[in-house]
Amino acid sequence: MSMIDQSASSYVNLRRGLPNLSKKLRHNEPVVVAFLGGSITEGYGASDPDKASWRALTESYLRERFSEDRVTCVNAGVGGTNSTFGAHRLREHALPNSEIDLLFVEFSVNDGEDREESIRGMEGIVRQCWRLSPEADICFLYTAAEKNLSARMPFNIAVHEEVAAHYHIPSVNFAASIYDLIGEGQARWEELAPDLVHPNDAGYARYAQAVRHFLEYAFINDAGHEEGWENPALPSPLDDKSYEHAVMLDFYQGVQQEGFMLMKEAPEPLINWRYQGEHLYADRKGASFSFAISGRSAGLLLLCGPDTGIFEYSLDGLTFNEVQLFDAWCLGAFRPVIAMFPLSAHGQTLQITVRNTDRKDERSTGTGLRILKVLSNA
């Protein structure tokens, strides 16, 4: 095992480490590692996302160090998505075959300025992961972008660290290492990430090196825990509205719809979505979609693009509220976008009705509404 670079370890908060992953690897047992995040986890900007991204390079490192046939990796990166959606798609995308051994979580760039929502998303991922895969180790990763390079501990990363500290989860701060490099005059961010968000191959190599240092640091630290240890009982949540029980449901489960057509494939051009594209589509005023949810929150996963219009929703048939999701990204391609509806913290059953309108952004080519999934948090 290589010596640990002390300067690299300064960007790692080891906390509980990776005791269960380390134990399995020492005992020559197979392991499953899942990567949950946005476009930086997918590898956007790399010459080949499946070879040159931090995710791919980390996968290569693990397979070289512990043998090809003992390491299985799951790419659960979806570009342009935040931890709220990450919590809803965790089970389907990151745990498709039930239990995993390590979950990397990367959402510090895509999470917004709503502290409560970020905590609900990240905490929901942690609590759900440990409920479904009790022995899994988890690590948070903080990637760089302009907002994450404003200080050594900017807002978005500080919020995620609240969750990491509460659950004693290790974290690796890529952004802080880049911040220091820039401050020391050793690099310019645009040289490592031409669009100031997505690294090029050189930038991804730096990220992968930081993950490798973290893994080696954790393996050395965990060497004394020969039998590993079970995750302790979950502490009380930071926010009792977290997305711990969030799931994606097929759009045809328990719904009523009028005026929608079943589309077997996603429209083109399509970005940030490599999963099934079957969806419901409507483009006329009055087309409606209703479903009942018993829980604390609910929403829809939509495909938004050049023809997206304005829709409205009501809870229990009361006032209809307008939702406008068209933005500059819609001009070029279709992509997955979530629309969350406010529900009571008490988890009562409500009937949600979504209704298309004939209104649209002036830049849109139509009044389309495309429904991929129903989102629920019991």
C-alpha positions as a printed NumPy array, in Angstrom:
array([[  0.   ,   0.   ,   0.   ],
       [  1.335,   3.43 ,  -0.877],
       [  2.184,   6.026,   1.746],
       [ -0.578,   8.563,   2.336],
       [  0.1  ,  12.099,   1.136],
       [ -0.497,  14.234,   4.233],
       [ -1.474,  17.264,   2.148],
       [ -4.119,  15.151,   0.407],
       [ -5.476,  13.846,   3.712],
       [ -6.183,  17.434,   4.778],
       [ -9.096,  17.398,   2.313],
       [-10.549,  14.232,   3.857],
       [-12.76 ,  14.019,   6.924],
       [-12.488,  10.332,   7.727],
       [-15.028,  10.121,  10.577],
       [-16.203,   6.476,  10.768],
       [-14.216,   5.487,   7.678],
       [-15.174,   2.474,   5.563],
       [-15.079,  -0.405,   8.06 ],
       [-17.419,  -2.784,   6.283],
       [-15.95 ,  -2.295,   2.812],
       [-12.448,  -2.748,   4.25 ],
       [-13.467,  -5.944,   6.025],
       [-14.947,  -7.446,   2.861],
       [-11.883,  -6.618,   0.807],
       [ -9.536,  -8.095,   3.445],
       [-11.562, -11.29 ,   3.407],
       [-11.544, -11.455,  -0.407],
       [-15.311, -11.058,  -0.604],
       [-16.974,  -9.406,  -3.62 ],
       [-18.118,  -5.805,  -3.211],
       [-20.608,  -3.495,  -4.942],
       [-19.838,   0.233,  -5.157],
       [-22.509,   2.693,  -6.319],
       [-21.91 ,   6.246,  -7.542],
       [-24.918,   8.552,  -7.019],
       [-24.695,  12.114,  -8.299],
       [-25.064,  14.538, -11.181],
       [-23.224,  15.129, -14.437],
       [-19.818,  15.159, -12.717],
       [-20.491,  11.623, -11.518],
       [-21.669,  10.673, -15.002],
       [-18.401,  12.1  , -16.343],
       [-19.571,  14.984, -18.519],
       [-16.553,  16.813, -19.921],
       [-14.252,  13.783, -19.958],
       [-12.912,  12.545, -23.281],
       [-14.53 ,   9.189, -22.431],
       [-16.816,   9.216, -19.339],
       [-16.375,   5.475, -18.88 ],
       [-12.595,   5.689, -18.908],
       [-11.42 ,   9.174, -17.888],
       [-14.004,  10.452, -15.337],
       [-13.307,  10.318, -11.582],
       [-15.927,   7.582, -11.335],
       [-14.313,   5.455, -14.035],
       [-10.804,   6.016, -12.685],
       [-11.972,   5.073,  -9.184],
       [-13.557,   1.926, -10.56 ],
       [-10.287,   1.073, -12.344],
       [ -8.295,   1.648,  -9.163],
       [-10.538,  -0.655,  -7.122],
       [-10.467,  -3.391,  -9.742],
       [ -6.703,  -3.214, -10.142],
       [ -6.115,  -3.224,  -6.398],
       [ -8.624,  -5.919,  -5.468],
       [ -9.014,  -7.862,  -8.741],
       [-11.463,  -7.477, -11.611],
       [-13.899, -10.184, -10.546],
       [-14.404,  -8.929,  -6.97 ],
       [-15.567,  -5.363,  -7.688],
       [-18.9  ,  -4.389,  -9.259],
       [-19.652,  -0.695,  -9.83 ],
       [-23.016,   0.995, -10.469],
       [-23.151,   4.304, -12.345],
       [-26.14 ,   6.182, -10.873],
       [-25.12 ,   9.619, -12.11 ],
       [-27.823,  11.706, -13.803],
       [-26.782,  15.115, -15.072],
       [-28.478,  18.259, -13.822],
       [-30.143,  16.56 , -10.833],
       [-30.032,  17.355,  -7.121],
       [-30.155,  15.381,  -3.879],
       [-33.968,  15.63 ,  -3.709],
       [-34.238,  13.625,  -6.91 ],
       [-31.271,  11.509,  -5.814],
       [-33.227,  10.355,  -2.765],
       [-36.242,   9.451,  -4.918],
       [-34.224,   7.421,  -7.432],
       [-31.769,   5.842,  -4.969],
       [-33.533,   2.487,  -4.749],
       [-34.059,   2.069,  -8.489],
       [-30.766,   3.46 ,  -9.784],
       [-28.153,   2.851,  -7.071],
       [-29.542,  -0.273,  -5.372],
       [-31.044,  -2.214,  -8.292],
       [-29.936,  -5.532,  -6.796],
       [-30.69 ,  -4.691,  -3.157],
       [-27.599,  -4.278,  -0.972],
       [-24.373,  -2.433,  -1.758],
       [-21.09 ,  -2.015,   0.117],
       [-20.159,   1.616,  -0.61 ],
       [-22.21 ,   4.577,  -1.796],
       [-20.477,   7.711,  -3.098],
       [-22.825,  10.742,  -3.035],
       [-22.075,  13.875,  -5.115],
       [-24.615,  16.723,  -5.191],
       [-22.872,  19.817,  -3.786],
       [-22.847,  21.565,  -7.183],
       [-26.462,  20.813,  -8.145],
       [-28.104,  21.462,  -4.785],
       [-29.455,  25.005,  -4.568],
       [-29.545,  27.623,  -1.844],
       [-32.45 ,  26.092,   0.082],
       [-30.711,  24.706,   3.174],
       [-33.717,  22.701,   4.378],
       [-34.245,  21.034,   0.996],
       [-30.565,  20.086,   0.727],
       [-30.623,  18.543,   4.195],
       [-33.831,  16.653,   3.403],
       [-32.274,  15.26 ,   0.23 ],
       [-28.871,  14.274,   1.628],
       [-30.304,  13.003,   4.907],
       [-32.966,  11.095,   2.998],
       [-30.271,   9.369,   0.943],
       [-28.346,   8.356,   4.082],
       [-31.303,   7.09 ,   6.068],
       [-32.824,   5.275,   3.116],
       [-29.52 ,   3.667,   2.162],
       [-28.957,   2.332,   5.672],
       [-32.549,   1.13 ,   5.915],
       [-32.308,  -0.805,   2.64 ],
       [-28.622,  -1.78 ,   2.836],
       [-27.717,  -1.74 ,   6.55 ],
       [-24.011,  -2.542,   6.178],
       [-23.248,  -0.065,   3.424],
       [-20.522,   2.513,   3.923],
       [-21.251,   6.01 ,   2.597],
       [-18.956,   8.84 ,   1.498],
       [-19.919,  12.404,   0.491],
       [-17.923,  14.092,  -2.282],
       [-17.818,  17.88 ,  -2.755],
       [-17.01 ,  18.9  ,  -6.301],
       [-15.934,  22.325,  -7.545],
       [-17.855,  24.994,  -9.439],
       [-17.881,  28.766,  -9.223],
       [-20.228,  28.769,  -6.193],
       [-18.104,  26.138,  -4.428],
       [-14.885,  28.078,  -5.03 ],
       [-16.022,  31.285,  -3.32 ],
       [-14.534,  30.155,   0.009],
       [-12.853,  27.129,   1.516],
       [-16.175,  26.087,   3.101],
       [-18.952,  27.592,   0.956],
       [-22.652,  27.327,   1.767],
       [-23.549,  24.246,  -0.279],
       [-20.678,  22.193,   1.082],
       [-21.247,  23.399,   4.654],
       [-24.862,  22.197,   4.483],
       [-23.812,  18.757,   3.271],
       [-21.185,  18.63 ,   6.02 ],
       [-23.945,  19.155,   8.593],
       [-25.467,  15.889,   7.422],
       [-22.106,  14.12 ,   7.205],
       [-21.183,  15.143,  10.759],
       [-24.597,  14.147,  12.141],
       [-24.249,  10.625,  10.72 ],
       [-20.46 ,  10.384,  11.121],
       [-20.022,   9.894,   7.365],
       [-16.623,  10.502,   5.733],
       [-16.27 ,  13.221,   3.121],
       [-13.745,  14.261,   0.481],
       [-13.57 ,  17.949,  -0.389],
       [-12.424,  18.243,  -4.016],
       [-13.467,  21.895,  -4.087],
       [-11.223,  22.864,  -1.159],
       [ -8.206,  21.307,  -2.861],
       [ -8.926,  23.256,  -6.052],
       [ -9.544,  26.417,  -4.016],
       [ -6.106,  26.073,  -2.41 ],
       [ -4.407,  25.331,  -5.731],
       [ -5.886,  28.474,  -7.231],
       [ -4.992,  30.525,  -4.157],
       [ -1.404,  29.302,  -4.303],
       [ -1.178,  30.171,  -7.988],
       [ -0.566,  26.549,  -8.975],
       [ -3.588,  26.231, -11.263],
       [ -6.415,  28.102, -12.923],
       [ -9.884,  26.61 , -12.706],
       [-10.578,  27.081, -16.42 ],
       [ -7.542,  24.906, -17.17 ],
       [ -9.101,  22.016, -15.237],
       [-12.761,  22.705, -16.117],
       [-13.183,  24.693, -19.354],
       [-16.874,  25.418, -18.653],
       [-16.04 ,  26.165, -14.974],
       [-18.123,  23.196, -13.771],
       [-17.252,  19.962, -15.568],
       [-13.613,  18.854, -15.36 ],
       [-11.591,  17.828, -18.382],
       [ -9.424,  14.717, -18.192],
       [ -6.783,  16.534, -16.135],
       [ -9.405,  17.784, -13.689],
       [-10.997,  14.364, -13.349],
       [ -7.562,  12.832, -12.754],
       [ -7.142,  15.19 ,  -9.776],
       [-10.537,  14.195,  -8.407],
       [ -9.725,  10.497,  -8.83 ],
       [ -6.376,  10.942,  -7.112],
       [ -8.153,  12.52 ,  -4.119],
       [-10.598,   9.583,  -3.941],
       [ -7.714,   7.117,  -4.149],
       [ -5.925,   8.867,  -1.266],
       [ -9.155,   8.74 ,   0.755],
       [ -9.651,   5.025,   0.089],
       [ -6.076,   4.156,   1.036],
       [ -6.323,   6.325,   4.148],
       [ -9.546,   4.557,   5.12 ],
       [ -8.16 ,   1.067,   4.429],
       [ -5.131,   1.749,   6.645],
       [ -7.284,   3.227,   9.405],
       [ -9.747,   0.333,   9.276],
       [ -7.08 ,  -2.385,   9.309],
       [ -7.448,  -2.819,  13.072],
       [-11.177,  -3.506,  12.871],
       [-10.788,  -7.122,  11.882],
       [-14.431,  -8.042,  12.248],
       [-15.843,  -4.753,  11.022],
       [-18.826,  -3.321,  12.839],
       [-22.484,  -2.758,  12.257],
       [-23.795,   0.704,  11.561],
       [-25.026,   2.188,  14.846],
       [-28.682,   2.94 ,  15.368],
       [-29.81 ,   5.912,  13.334],
       [-29.889,   9.161,  15.31 ],
       [-32.963,  11.362,  15.235],
       [-33.248,  13.092,  11.848],
       [-32.058,  16.645,  11.385],
       [-35.346,  17.272,   9.561],
       [-38.34 ,  15.001,  10.053],
       [-39.461,  15.881,   6.513],
       [-36.404,  14.213,   4.98 ],
       [-36.823,  12.013,   1.917],
       [-36.043,   8.803,   3.786],
       [-38.937,   6.92 ,   2.186],
       [-38.771,   8.561,  -1.232],
       [-39.417,   6.413,  -4.308],
       [-40.19 ,   6.679,  -8.011],
       [-43.428,   5.021,  -9.088],
       [-44.569,   4.127, -12.585],
       [-47.044,   6.693, -13.913],
       [-49.796,   4.11 , -14.422],
       [-50.014,   3.04 , -10.748],
       [-53.312,   4.1  ,  -9.227],
       [-53.955,   7.074, -11.514],
       [-56.703,   8.536, -13.63 ],
       [-55.807,  10.333, -16.809],
       [-57.656,  11.962, -19.68 ],
       [-56.24 ,  13.432, -22.849],
       [-52.774,  11.856, -22.568],
       [-51.101,   9.562, -25.085],
       [-48.726,   6.746, -24.191],
       [-45.322,   7.347, -25.788],
       [-42.986,   4.335, -25.891],
       [-39.766,   6.3  , -26.378],
       [-38.355,   9.557, -25.064],
       [-38.266,  12.461, -27.532],
       [-35.026,  13.524, -29.192],
       [-32.641,  15.144, -28.66 ],
       [-32.383,  13.846, -25.107],
       [-29.755,  14.613, -22.449],
       [-29.168,  13.498, -18.846],
       [-31.333,  10.368, -19.114],
       [-30.237,   6.867, -20.157],
       [-33.077,   4.948, -18.508],
       [-36.418,   3.867, -20.001],
       [-38.202,   6.659, -21.843],
       [-41.833,   5.471, -21.86 ],
       [-44.017,   8.378, -20.749],
       [-47.432,  10.034, -20.948],
       [-47.751,  13.004, -23.293],
       [-50.376,  15.707, -23.733],
       [-50.325,  19.008, -25.582],
       [-53.902,  20.262, -25.31 ],
       [-55.624,  22.374, -22.693],
       [-57.528,  20.441, -20.053],
       [-55.67 ,  17.139, -20.327],
       [-55.579,  15.847, -16.734],
       [-53.638,  13.352, -14.646],
       [-54.738,  12.475, -11.087],
       [-53.219,  10.261,  -8.414],
       [-53.553,   9.701,  -4.674],
       [-50.533,   9.805,  -2.382],
       [-50.343,   8.985,   1.301],
       [-47.219,  10.612,   2.604],
       [-45.326,  13.761,   3.414],
       [-44.472,  14.864,  -0.109],
       [-45.088,  13.987,  -3.725],
       [-44.169,  15.141,  -7.177],
       [-43.64 ,  14.234, -10.805],
       [-40.625,  13.407, -12.903],
       [-41.133,  15.147, -16.232],
       [-39.315,  15.368, -19.535],
       [-38.909,  19.051, -20.349],
       [-37.655,  20.401, -23.65 ],
       [-38.307,  22.668, -26.625],
       [-42.099,  22.131, -26.624],
       [-42.733,  22.288, -22.86 ],
       [-45.695,  24.382, -21.762],
       [-47.196,  25.493, -18.454],
       [-49.267,  23.123, -16.323],
       [-51.132,  23.49 , -13.048],
       [-51.874,  21.255, -10.074],
       [-54.321,  21.088,  -7.19 ],
       [-54.423,  19.222,  -3.893],
       [-57.823,  17.627,  -3.123],
       [-59.424,  19.66 ,  -5.898],
       [-58.75 ,  22.989,  -4.255],
       [-56.954,  25.94 ,  -5.855],
       [-54.929,  25.182,  -8.975],
       [-51.329,  26.399,  -8.854],
       [-49.334,  27.183, -11.991],
       [-45.984,  25.493, -12.695],
       [-43.606,  26.955, -15.27 ],
       [-40.528,  24.79 , -15.873],
       [-39.339,  26.073, -19.24 ],
       [-35.813,  27.507, -19.034],
       [-32.778,  28.103, -21.241],
       [-31.807,  24.42 , -21.064],
       [-35.115,  23.504, -22.735],
       [-34.096,  25.3  , -25.917],
       [-31.578,  22.648, -26.919],
       [-32.869,  19.271, -25.749],
       [-35.234,  17.288, -23.55 ],
       [-34.082,  16.362, -20.044],
       [-35.554,  15.016, -16.759],
       [-36.918,  17.679, -14.398],
       [-38.755,  17.147, -11.103],
       [-41.783,  19.113,  -9.914],
       [-42.423,  18.708,  -6.166],
       [-45.838,  19.433,  -4.636],
       [-46.135,  20.648,  -1.034],
       [-47.844,  18.189,   1.279],
       [-48.461,  18.179,   5.014],
       [-45.838,  16.848,   7.397],
       [-48.517,  14.606,   8.915],
       [-48.648,  12.298,   5.914],
       [-52.348,  12.253,   5.134],
       [-53.727,  10.924,   1.843],
       [-54.366,  13.597,  -0.761],
       [-55.656,  13.5  ,  -4.306],
       [-53.341,  15.393,  -6.647],
       [-54.601,  16.571, -10.021],
       [-52.283,  17.848, -12.73 ],
       [-53.911,  19.75 , -15.597],
       [-52.355,  21.004, -18.797],
       [-52.94 ,  24.564, -19.996],
       [-52.682,  26.392, -23.3  ],
       [-50.074,  28.775, -21.893],
       [-46.344,  28.647, -22.481],
       [-43.096,  30.532, -22.337],
       [-42.671,  32.695, -25.42 ],
       [-39.569,  30.682, -26.373],
       [-41.377,  27.322, -26.313],
       [-42.547,  25.686, -29.528],
       [-45.626,  24.121, -27.901],
       [-47.626,  23.315, -24.784],
       [-46.349,  19.804, -24.138],
       [-46.521,  17.948, -20.823],
       [-44.531,  14.692, -20.554],
       [-44.808,  12.544, -17.393],
       [-42.127,   9.904, -16.746],
       [-42.698,   8.957, -13.106],
       [-44.694,   9.762,  -9.991],
       [-42.569,  10.708,  -6.959],
       [-43.665,   9.761,  -3.449],
       [-42.239,  10.087,   0.067],
       [-44.364,   8.121,   2.507]])
